[in-house]
Amino acid sequence: MAAMACASAPGGGTLPAGWRLEKDNTLVHQQTGLAFPARWDGFVRGEPRTRDDAGADVAIAYRDALGNVTLNLATYPRSTAPESETAVHFDRQLLALAKSHPGARVEENAPMNLPLGYAARHGVGAFLHWPSGEAETGSFLILIPRGDRFYLVDTVFPLDGRQETVEEAWKRLLAFLRTLEPDPDRV
């Protein structure tokens, strides 16, 4: 364990607990085997975050080259959530996101089948938006339970009044979810 705490982070520091850096600069979450390349589909990976000493509750973000669009992923044991029922936990997460953005409106909130790797999983998703200066910002929030873990993913993007922008953000989020297939060789 001490060797893991001393591993070099992409930015030159040390990695937080629960992460491993591979030779190709891919970050791997050790408990799930999820692998995060330094770049994905025009996005650059941010620094990994760990919210517990065991490295079980972690988060990572990707940002597009212009800094306009972000994809955020958090995965954590269901046992650490105040409520383990997916719909109740999702509503709490959605409320927290909406409260953090004054004027936020939830347009859709529904159970749905979502990809996690190559498998379709039952989860919950919502679309919301809020005023951001002179513009409007949109966000999809997704929660997928898998085994004893939750996967919480959101994307934040500028709205420009075109439906195509929302559809493209949704497609990109689904493509990101499809990359999240745990690799048993990396656990």
C-alpha positions as CSV (number, residue, x, y, z in Angstrom):
1,M,0.0,0.0,0.0
2,A,2.8,2.4,0.7
3,A,4.1,1.9,-2.8
4,M,0.8,3.0,-4.2
5,A,0.8,6.2,-2.1
6,C,4.1,7.1,-3.7
7,A,3.1,6.6,-7.3
8,S,3.6,9.6,-9.5
9,A,0.6,11.5,-10.7
10,P,0.2,12.8,-14.2
11,G,0.9,16.3,-12.9
12,G,4.1,15.2,-11.2
13,G,2.8,14.9,-7.6
14,T,1.6,11.7,-6.0
15,L,-1.5,9.8,-6.8
16,P,-4.4,9.7,-4.3
17,A,-5.3,6.4,-2.8
18,G,-7.0,3.9,-5.1
19,W,-5.3,5.0,-8.3
20,R,-2.5,3.5,-10.4
21,L,-0.7,5.2,-13.4
22,E,0.2,2.9,-16.2
23,K,3.1,3.3,-18.6
24,D,0.8,4.7,-21.3
25,N,-0.4,7.4,-18.9
26,T,-3.7,5.7,-18.4
27,L,-5.1,6.1,-14.8
28,V,-6.7,2.9,-13.4
29,H,-9.0,2.9,-10.4
30,Q,-7.7,-0.2,-8.6
31,Q,-10.9,-1.4,-7.0
32,T,-13.0,-1.4,-10.2
33,G,-10.4,-1.8,-13.0
34,L,-11.9,1.3,-14.8
35,A,-9.2,2.8,-17.0
36,F,-9.0,6.5,-17.9
37,P,-6.7,7.4,-20.8
38,A,-5.0,10.8,-20.7
39,R,-7.1,11.8,-23.8
40,W,-10.5,10.6,-25.0
41,D,-12.4,11.8,-28.0
42,G,-11.0,15.4,-27.9
43,F,-11.2,15.6,-24.1
44,V,-8.3,15.9,-21.7
45,R,-8.4,14.0,-18.4
46,G,-8.1,16.0,-15.2
47,E,-6.4,14.9,-11.9
48,P,-8.0,12.0,-10.0
49,R,-9.7,12.7,-6.7
50,T,-10.2,10.3,-3.8
51,R,-12.8,11.1,-1.1
52,D,-11.8,8.3,1.4
53,D,-8.6,6.8,2.8
54,A,-9.3,3.4,1.1
55,G,-9.6,4.8,-2.4
56,A,-13.1,3.4,-2.9
57,D,-14.9,6.7,-3.4
58,V,-13.2,8.4,-6.3
59,A,-13.9,10.9,-9.1
60,I,-12.3,12.1,-12.3
61,A,-13.2,14.6,-15.0
62,Y,-12.5,15.2,-18.6
63,R,-12.7,18.6,-20.3
64,D,-12.8,19.5,-24.0
65,A,-9.9,21.4,-25.5
66,L,-11.8,24.7,-25.3
67,G,-12.8,24.2,-21.7
68,N,-16.5,24.4,-22.5
69,V,-17.7,20.8,-22.0
70,T,-16.9,18.6,-19.0
71,L,-17.6,15.0,-18.3
72,N,-17.4,14.1,-14.6
73,L,-17.5,10.6,-13.1
74,A,-17.7,9.5,-9.5
75,T,-17.9,5.9,-8.4
76,Y,-18.4,4.9,-4.8
77,P,-19.7,2.0,-2.7
78,R,-23.4,2.0,-2.4
79,S,-22.9,1.5,1.4
80,T,-21.4,5.0,1.7
81,A,-24.5,6.7,0.2
82,P,-27.1,7.9,2.7
83,E,-29.7,5.9,0.8
84,S,-28.9,2.8,-1.2
85,E,-32.1,2.8,-3.3
86,T,-31.1,4.1,-6.8
87,A,-34.1,6.5,-7.4
88,V,-33.9,8.0,-3.9
89,H,-30.2,8.5,-4.1
90,F,-30.5,10.0,-7.6
91,D,-33.1,12.5,-6.5
92,R,-30.8,13.6,-3.7
93,Q,-27.9,14.1,-6.2
94,L,-30.2,15.9,-8.7
95,L,-31.4,18.3,-6.0
96,A,-27.8,19.0,-4.9
97,L,-26.8,19.8,-8.5
98,A,-29.9,22.0,-9.0
99,K,-29.3,23.9,-5.8
100,S,-25.7,24.6,-6.7
101,H,-27.0,26.5,-9.8
102,P,-29.5,29.2,-9.1
103,G,-32.4,29.1,-11.5
104,A,-31.8,25.5,-12.5
105,R,-34.8,23.7,-14.1
106,V,-35.1,20.0,-14.5
107,E,-36.7,19.2,-17.8
108,E,-36.6,15.4,-17.8
109,N,-36.0,12.9,-15.0
110,A,-36.7,9.3,-15.7
111,P,-35.5,5.7,-15.2
112,M,-33.7,4.4,-18.3
113,N,-31.5,1.7,-19.6
114,L,-27.9,3.1,-20.0
115,P,-24.7,1.6,-21.2
116,L,-21.9,0.8,-18.7
117,G,-19.3,-0.7,-20.8
118,Y,-20.9,-3.0,-23.3
119,A,-23.9,-4.0,-21.1
120,A,-27.1,-2.1,-20.7
121,R,-27.9,-1.3,-17.1
122,H,-31.0,0.1,-15.4
123,G,-30.3,3.5,-14.2
124,V,-31.8,7.0,-13.8
125,G,-31.1,10.1,-15.9
126,A,-32.1,13.7,-16.0
127,F,-31.6,16.8,-18.2
128,L,-31.4,20.2,-16.5
129,H,-30.3,23.7,-17.4
130,W,-29.6,27.0,-15.7
131,P,-28.8,30.6,-16.6
132,S,-25.0,31.3,-16.8
133,G,-24.4,35.0,-17.3
134,E,-25.8,35.9,-20.7
135,A,-26.0,32.3,-21.8
136,E,-27.6,29.0,-20.7
137,T,-25.8,25.9,-19.5
138,G,-27.1,22.3,-19.9
139,S,-26.3,19.2,-18.0
140,F,-27.2,15.5,-18.1
141,L,-26.9,13.7,-14.8
142,I,-26.8,9.9,-14.8
143,L,-26.8,7.4,-11.9
144,I,-26.1,3.7,-12.6
145,P,-26.0,1.0,-9.9
146,R,-23.7,-1.9,-10.6
147,G,-23.2,-4.5,-7.9
148,D,-22.2,-2.8,-4.7
149,R,-21.3,0.5,-6.4
150,F,-22.9,3.6,-7.8
151,Y,-21.6,5.3,-11.0
152,L,-22.6,9.0,-11.1
153,V,-21.8,10.7,-14.3
154,D,-22.6,14.2,-15.4
155,T,-21.8,16.4,-18.4
156,V,-22.0,20.1,-18.5
157,F,-22.1,22.0,-21.7
158,P,-23.1,25.5,-23.1
159,L,-26.6,25.7,-24.7
160,D,-26.9,27.6,-27.9
161,G,-30.6,27.2,-28.6
162,R,-30.1,24.3,-31.1
163,Q,-31.5,20.9,-30.4
164,E,-28.4,19.4,-32.1
165,T,-26.2,20.7,-29.3
166,V,-28.2,18.8,-26.7
167,E,-28.3,15.6,-28.9
168,E,-24.6,15.7,-29.4
169,A,-23.9,16.1,-25.7
170,W,-26.2,13.1,-25.0
171,K,-24.4,11.0,-27.7
172,R,-21.0,11.9,-26.3
173,L,-22.2,11.0,-22.7
174,L,-23.4,7.6,-23.9
175,A,-20.1,7.0,-25.8
176,F,-18.2,7.9,-22.6
177,L,-20.4,5.4,-20.6
178,R,-19.6,2.7,-23.1
179,T,-15.8,3.1,-22.4
180,L,-16.4,2.4,-18.7
181,E,-16.0,-1.4,-19.0
182,P,-14.0,-2.6,-16.1
183,D,-10.9,-4.5,-17.3
184,P,-10.4,-7.6,-15.0
185,D,-6.7,-7.6,-16.0
186,R,-6.3,-4.1,-14.4
187,V,-7.9,-4.9,-11.0
